Amino acid sequence: MSSNRVFYAVHGIGFKQDGVEGRIPTGGEAHGVQSIGVNTSFNLEQLFELGQNEIYENYENKPDIELTVEKILDDTPLVYHLATAGSSGPALTARTTKRCIGIIPIYPDTYESASGVPDTIMTCSGLYVSSLAYDFPVDGQATETVTLIGSDKVWATSSSGFEYSFDNADSPGSDGAQRREDFIMGETADCTLLPTELPGITASGTNPLNAGGTAYEAHVQSISTSVDLGREDLFELGRRGEYHKFVNFPVGVTTTIGMTATSAGDEIDARSEGTNVSDQTIRLSTKDNTQIYLGTKNKLQSVSYTGGDATGGNVTVSYTYIGYNTFTVTNPTNDPDGHAHVVV
């Protein structure tokens, strides 16, 4: 290897369906990636026997590979969609059955972009999506974080990388990197829908502008949503590796909404008798045509009212909702499979 280091300009990542030979095809490369992390664990099982203190055998079980990718939402294909290409539908149950191959080519540190012949390539095969998270902050860009797991990782010296070349002219899609102004509030057909029990949110789940048109009724500061799929291995006699990693449904979906408190406080009553919370619809929308639909049965799990200390600052309220099994992420214009938005 001729390089002294690896930095952001000389490596990237792409995905293709498992079982497909050759390089990552054009369209399978991930754009807007901010970080890549790979963890490898070799699972050892110690066997001892009566009659000696020394270990009898240090059995090596199959390894565990964990690949985590964070990208900004920038009107380019989502990592989740690239890693589940070929799915029969957009719902979690359809996407979680797909396996993929992830490839990271590393180029010499004298290069200005990830193009040409790489020094080394890491190939992870048999990858399944293990967890998903989307964050929409008031400062900075909206991000997607995807973790994939598998059992096979190979480093090789090869000329096979991307069919696509990062030629130092790459840029986001036409809607650009998604920031707070690109989060769709208001009362349009494709707007965000939030729980109706939040201060300022209407009975239909929308967040309208105030009478003067100077601000939205609910002053939302951040929204984050995530799901951990809790994969489990299915084994069979005759081979060490698993033949499938299944999702052990039901899986919990968590959504946290942070707001600046007004004179109304958090507006959530809690009584020891009777019903306190109800089912709520949540849909998150951005201008690059990304929608995250979390279903109609999200319930408020906790409320945190903090801040406004004597040292300064404002009171903030965080509302955390829990739902199950519905985590449908769509972007028809950038999804390789073109799955449509959920109709609400």
C-alpha positions as CSV (number, residue, x, y, z in Angstrom):
1,M,0.0,0.0,0.0
2,S,1.4,3.4,-1.0
3,S,-0.6,5.6,1.3
4,N,0.3,7.1,4.6
5,R,-3.2,7.6,5.8
6,V,-6.9,7.4,4.9
7,F,-9.0,10.6,4.9
8,Y,-12.4,11.6,3.7
9,A,-11.6,12.3,0.1
10,V,-10.0,8.9,-0.7
11,H,-12.7,6.4,0.5
12,G,-16.4,5.9,-0.1
13,I,-19.0,3.2,0.1
14,G,-21.6,1.6,-2.2
15,F,-24.1,-1.2,-2.1
16,K,-25.5,-3.8,-4.4
17,Q,-27.8,-6.8,-4.0
18,D,-26.2,-9.9,-2.5
19,G,-25.2,-12.4,-5.1
20,V,-24.4,-9.8,-7.8
21,E,-20.9,-10.1,-9.1
22,G,-18.6,-7.2,-10.2
23,R,-18.3,-3.6,-9.2
24,I,-20.8,-1.4,-7.5
25,P,-23.0,-0.2,-10.4
26,T,-23.6,3.4,-11.1
27,G,-26.4,4.4,-8.8
28,G,-25.3,2.1,-6.1
29,E,-22.7,4.5,-4.6
30,A,-23.7,6.5,-1.6
31,H,-23.5,10.3,-1.7
32,G,-23.4,12.8,1.1
33,V,-21.8,10.2,3.5
34,Q,-20.3,11.7,6.6
35,S,-18.8,8.7,8.3
36,I,-18.2,5.0,8.0
37,G,-17.5,2.6,10.9
38,V,-16.7,-1.1,10.8
39,N,-16.5,-3.3,13.9
40,T,-15.4,-6.9,13.8
41,S,-15.9,-9.4,16.6
42,F,-14.4,-12.9,16.7
43,N,-16.6,-15.0,19.0
44,L,-14.5,-17.4,21.0
45,E,-15.9,-20.1,23.2
46,Q,-13.6,-21.6,25.8
47,L,-13.7,-25.4,26.4
48,F,-12.0,-26.9,29.5
49,E,-11.7,-30.5,30.8
50,L,-11.3,-32.3,34.0
51,G,-7.7,-33.3,34.5
52,Q,-5.9,-30.1,33.4
53,N,-5.9,-26.4,34.1
54,E,-4.8,-25.4,30.5
55,I,-7.6,-24.6,28.1
56,Y,-8.8,-27.7,26.1
57,E,-9.9,-25.8,23.0
58,N,-10.6,-22.1,22.3
59,Y,-13.3,-22.7,19.7
60,E,-13.9,-19.9,17.1
61,N,-17.5,-19.4,16.2
62,K,-18.6,-17.3,13.3
63,P,-17.5,-13.6,13.4
64,D,-19.9,-10.7,13.7
65,I,-19.4,-7.7,11.3
66,E,-21.1,-4.4,12.0
67,L,-21.1,-1.6,9.5
68,T,-22.5,1.8,10.4
69,V,-23.0,4.6,7.8
70,E,-24.1,8.2,8.4
71,K,-25.2,10.4,5.6
72,I,-26.9,13.7,5.2
73,L,-30.3,13.9,3.6
74,D,-29.4,15.7,0.4
75,D,-31.8,14.7,-2.4
76,T,-29.7,11.6,-3.3
77,P,-30.6,7.9,-2.6
78,L,-30.8,7.0,1.0
79,V,-28.4,4.3,2.4
80,Y,-31.4,2.4,3.6
81,H,-32.8,2.2,0.1
82,L,-29.5,1.3,-1.5
83,A,-29.0,-1.5,1.1
84,T,-32.5,-3.0,0.5
85,A,-32.7,-2.6,-3.3
86,G,-35.1,-5.0,-4.9
87,S,-37.6,-5.0,-2.1
88,S,-41.2,-5.8,-3.0
89,G,-42.5,-2.8,-1.1
90,P,-41.6,0.1,1.1
91,A,-42.7,-1.3,4.5
92,L,-40.3,-2.5,7.1
93,T,-41.4,-6.2,6.7
94,A,-40.6,-6.1,3.0
95,R,-37.3,-4.3,3.3
96,T,-35.9,-6.3,6.2
97,T,-35.8,-9.5,4.1
98,K,-33.2,-8.1,1.7
99,R,-29.4,-8.8,1.9
100,C,-26.8,-6.7,0.3
101,I,-23.0,-6.4,-0.3
102,G,-21.2,-3.3,0.9
103,I,-17.9,-2.3,-0.7
104,I,-15.5,0.3,0.6
105,P,-12.6,1.1,-1.8
106,I,-9.6,3.0,-0.4
107,Y,-7.5,5.1,-2.8
108,P,-4.0,6.5,-2.4
109,D,-3.7,9.6,-0.1
110,T,-2.2,11.4,-3.1
111,Y,-5.6,11.3,-4.8
112,E,-8.1,14.2,-4.7
113,S,-11.2,11.9,-5.1
114,A,-12.3,8.3,-5.0
115,S,-11.7,7.4,-8.6
116,G,-9.4,5.2,-10.6
117,V,-7.7,2.1,-9.2
118,P,-8.0,1.8,-5.4
119,D,-5.1,0.5,-3.2
120,T,-7.5,-1.8,-1.3
121,I,-11.1,-2.8,-1.2
122,M,-13.1,-4.1,1.7
123,T,-16.1,-6.2,0.8
124,C,-18.8,-7.1,3.3
125,S,-21.3,-9.7,2.0
126,G,-24.6,-11.0,3.4
127,L,-25.4,-7.7,5.1
128,Y,-28.8,-7.0,6.7
129,V,-30.1,-3.7,8.0
130,S,-30.0,-3.9,11.8
131,S,-31.0,-0.4,12.9
132,L,-32.2,2.9,11.5
133,A,-32.2,6.5,12.8
134,Y,-33.2,9.8,11.3
135,D,-32.4,13.1,13.0
136,F,-33.8,16.5,12.2
137,P,-32.1,19.2,14.2
138,V,-32.7,23.0,14.3
139,D,-28.9,23.5,13.7
140,G,-27.1,21.6,11.0
141,Q,-28.3,19.1,8.4
142,A,-30.8,16.3,8.7
143,T,-29.0,12.9,8.9
144,E,-29.6,9.2,8.3
145,T,-27.7,6.6,10.3
146,V,-27.9,3.0,9.2
147,T,-26.3,0.0,10.8
148,L,-25.9,-3.3,8.9
149,I,-24.7,-6.6,10.3
150,G,-23.2,-9.7,8.7
151,S,-20.6,-12.4,9.1
152,D,-18.3,-12.0,6.1
153,K,-15.7,-9.3,5.5
154,V,-12.7,-9.6,3.0
155,W,-9.9,-7.1,2.3
156,A,-8.3,-7.5,-1.1
157,T,-6.0,-5.7,-3.5
158,S,-8.2,-5.3,-6.6
159,S,-9.1,-2.9,-9.4
160,S,-12.8,-3.5,-8.9
161,G,-14.6,-0.6,-7.0
162,F,-17.3,1.7,-8.2
163,E,-18.4,2.0,-11.8
164,Y,-19.1,5.6,-10.7
165,S,-16.2,8.0,-10.2
166,F,-16.1,10.7,-7.6
167,D,-14.4,13.2,-9.8
168,N,-14.3,16.2,-7.5
169,A,-17.5,17.6,-9.1
170,D,-20.0,15.8,-6.9
171,S,-22.8,17.8,-5.3
172,P,-26.2,17.2,-3.7
173,G,-29.4,16.8,-5.7
174,S,-31.4,19.8,-6.8
175,D,-33.1,20.3,-3.4
176,G,-29.7,20.4,-1.6
177,A,-28.8,19.3,1.9
178,Q,-31.9,19.3,4.1
179,R,-31.8,21.8,7.0
180,R,-34.5,23.2,9.3
181,E,-36.1,25.3,6.5
182,D,-36.5,22.2,4.4
183,F,-38.6,20.4,6.9
184,I,-42.2,20.6,5.6
185,M,-44.5,22.1,8.2
186,G,-47.8,23.9,7.5
187,E,-50.9,22.4,6.1
188,T,-50.1,21.1,2.6
189,A,-50.9,17.6,1.3
190,D,-47.4,16.3,1.9
191,C,-46.7,18.1,5.2
192,T,-45.4,16.7,8.4
193,L,-48.1,15.2,10.7
194,L,-47.4,15.3,14.5
195,P,-49.3,14.2,17.5
196,T,-52.4,16.3,18.1
197,E,-51.8,16.5,21.9
198,L,-48.7,18.7,21.3
199,P,-49.2,22.4,22.0
200,G,-49.9,24.2,18.7
201,I,-50.7,21.1,16.7
202,T,-54.1,21.0,15.1
203,A,-56.7,18.2,15.4
204,S,-55.5,16.9,12.0
205,G,-51.9,16.8,13.1
206,T,-50.6,19.8,11.1
207,N,-48.5,22.7,12.4
208,P,-50.0,25.9,10.8
209,L,-48.5,29.3,10.7
210,N,-49.8,31.8,13.3
211,A,-52.2,34.6,12.5
212,G,-49.5,37.0,11.5
213,G,-47.6,34.4,9.4
214,T,-44.4,35.0,11.3
215,A,-43.9,31.6,12.9
216,Y,-45.5,28.2,13.3
217,E,-47.9,27.6,16.2
218,A,-45.7,24.8,17.6
219,H,-42.0,25.8,17.9
220,V,-40.4,22.5,17.1
221,Q,-36.6,22.4,17.7
222,S,-35.7,18.8,16.9
223,I,-37.2,15.5,15.9
224,S,-35.4,12.1,16.0
225,T,-36.8,8.7,15.2
226,S,-35.2,5.3,15.3
227,V,-35.8,1.5,15.2
228,D,-33.6,-1.4,16.4
229,L,-34.5,-4.5,14.4
230,G,-32.9,-6.9,16.9
231,R,-31.8,-9.5,14.3
232,E,-31.4,-13.1,15.4
233,D,-29.5,-15.9,13.6
234,L,-31.0,-19.0,12.0
235,F,-28.6,-21.9,11.8
236,E,-28.7,-25.4,10.3
237,L,-26.6,-28.5,10.7
238,G,-23.8,-28.8,8.2
239,R,-22.5,-25.2,8.2
240,R,-21.1,-22.8,10.7
241,G,-22.6,-19.6,9.4
242,E,-26.3,-18.6,9.6
243,Y,-28.6,-19.0,6.6
244,H,-30.7,-16.1,7.6
245,K,-30.9,-13.2,10.1
246,F,-34.5,-12.6,11.0
247,V,-36.2,-9.7,12.6
248,N,-37.9,-10.8,15.8
249,F,-41.1,-8.8,15.5
250,P,-42.6,-6.9,17.2
251,V,-40.0,-4.1,17.2
252,G,-40.4,-0.8,19.0
253,V,-40.1,2.5,17.1
254,T,-39.1,5.6,19.1
255,T,-39.8,9.2,18.1
256,T,-38.6,12.2,20.2
257,I,-39.9,15.7,19.5
258,G,-38.2,18.6,21.2
259,M,-40.1,22.0,21.5
260,T,-39.5,25.4,23.0
261,A,-42.0,25.8,25.8
262,T,-44.4,28.7,25.8
263,S,-46.7,29.9,28.6
264,A,-48.7,26.7,28.1
265,G,-45.9,24.5,29.4
266,D,-46.0,20.9,28.2
267,E,-49.9,20.7,28.3
268,I,-49.8,17.0,29.3
269,D,-52.0,16.0,32.2
270,A,-51.1,12.8,34.1
271,R,-53.7,11.2,36.4
272,S,-53.6,8.0,38.3
273,E,-57.1,7.1,37.3
274,G,-58.4,7.0,33.8
275,T,-56.7,7.2,30.4
276,N,-54.0,9.7,29.8
277,V,-52.7,9.2,26.3
278,S,-54.1,8.1,22.9
279,D,-53.0,6.7,19.6
280,Q,-51.3,9.3,17.4
281,T,-50.3,9.5,13.7
282,I,-46.7,10.6,12.9
283,R,-45.4,11.4,9.4
284,L,-42.1,13.4,8.8
285,S,-41.6,15.1,5.5
286,T,-38.7,17.0,3.9
287,K,-38.4,19.0,0.6
288,D,-36.2,16.4,-1.1
289,N,-39.3,14.2,-1.2
290,T,-38.3,12.0,1.8
291,Q,-41.1,10.8,4.0
292,I,-41.0,8.7,7.1
293,Y,-44.3,7.3,8.1
294,L,-44.6,5.9,11.6
295,G,-48.2,4.8,11.6
296,T,-51.3,5.7,13.5
297,K,-50.7,4.0,16.8
298,N,-47.9,6.0,18.4
299,K,-48.4,6.6,22.1
300,L,-46.7,9.2,24.4
301,Q,-44.3,7.4,26.6
302,S,-42.6,10.2,28.5
303,V,-42.4,14.0,28.7
304,S,-39.4,15.9,29.9
305,Y,-39.8,19.6,31.0
306,T,-36.3,21.1,31.6
307,G,-34.3,24.3,31.3
308,G,-35.1,27.9,32.1
309,D,-32.5,27.9,34.9
310,A,-31.5,30.9,36.9
311,T,-28.2,30.9,35.0
312,G,-30.1,31.5,31.7
313,G,-31.6,29.6,28.9
314,N,-35.1,28.6,27.8
315,V,-37.4,25.9,29.0
316,T,-37.6,23.0,26.5
317,V,-40.0,20.1,26.4
318,S,-39.2,16.7,24.9
319,Y,-42.0,14.3,24.0
320,T,-41.1,10.7,23.4
321,Y,-43.5,8.4,21.6
322,I,-43.4,4.7,21.1
323,G,-44.9,2.7,18.3
324,Y,-44.4,-0.8,16.8
325,N,-43.4,-2.3,13.5
326,T,-44.3,0.7,11.3
327,F,-41.2,2.5,10.0
328,T,-41.8,3.2,6.3
329,V,-39.2,5.4,4.6
330,T,-40.0,6.6,1.1
331,N,-38.5,8.8,-1.6
332,P,-40.0,7.9,-4.9
333,T,-37.6,10.1,-6.9
334,N,-34.4,8.7,-5.5
335,D,-35.4,5.2,-4.4
336,P,-33.9,2.6,-6.8
337,D,-37.2,0.7,-6.6
338,G,-39.4,3.9,-6.8
339,H,-41.8,2.9,-4.0
340,A,-44.5,5.5,-3.5
341,H,-45.4,7.4,-0.3
342,V,-47.9,6.0,2.1
343,V,-51.3,7.6,1.7
344,V,-52.5,9.0,4.9
